[in-house]
Amino acid sequence: AGSVQDASDTYFGGGNVNIYEGDYVSFTTVNATWSGIYQDTPCEAGQIFTGDFWVYNASGDPIPAGNLNCYLEIQFRNASDQVIVQHISDGFSNNIPSDTWINIKANKGGDYTQVSAPKPADGPYLVAPADTTKVRFQLTLNDVDNVLSGAGSIYYDSGSLLLKLPVELTITDTVGGVDVSWDSQGATD
C-alpha cells in the first residue's frame, strides 16, 4: 500500500509532498498487520554491507497513535528464501517527530519473533553468513494490534544498501621507508 510521488502531489490531509533528495519520494501506508517494501539482491557469503534509509512522518498524513512499529531490516537469506540472519534499525512509532527527515540505519542485531534466525552482533558492517544467496533490503510497518489499517503513512527517500568492496593494499619499498596505498570508496558512517 504505497506509491511513488513528486513535489506536486499532496498528502492525504493536505500540503505538498516533501522530498528529501531528487525528484521523487515514496510512501507506505498501514494496510495490514505487515506493510512495507523490499528489494532482493543476489549476494554471496562473506560480502559486507551497510544500509540506511531517510524516513519522514508528514503532519499531513501522520503515523497514528497505537501499537505500530516501523524499522529498516536487512536480511540475509538462503536458496530456500529462509532468513539466516536479520539486522534492523532502531524502531519508531508515532513518537517520530513530524515534518523532519530522519536517517535510520540497520545496525542492530535483529531478534523479532517472526524470524527464527540467530541474533547477530550490533554494528555498522553486516556480513553475509554461510549459505547466503541474497540480501533483502526492507522497510517494514507492523500494526501489532491489526487495528490501524488505512491510517497514516511513512514516507521514505534515498535508501542505500552499500556493498563494501575489499581493500587491496599495495606496498612499495622506498629509500628510507615504505609506501602503502589503496583505492578508497565513499561510505556512510
Secondary structure, 3 states (H helix, E strand, C coil): CEEEECCCCECCCCCECCCCCCCCEEEEECCCCEEEEEEEEECCCCCEEEEEEEEEECCCCCCCCCCEEEEEEEEEECCCCCEEEEEECCCECCCCCECCCEEEECCEECCCCCCCCCCCCCCCCEECCCCCCEEEEEEEEEECCCCCCCCCEEEEEEEEEEEECCCCCEEEEECCEEEEECCCCCCCC
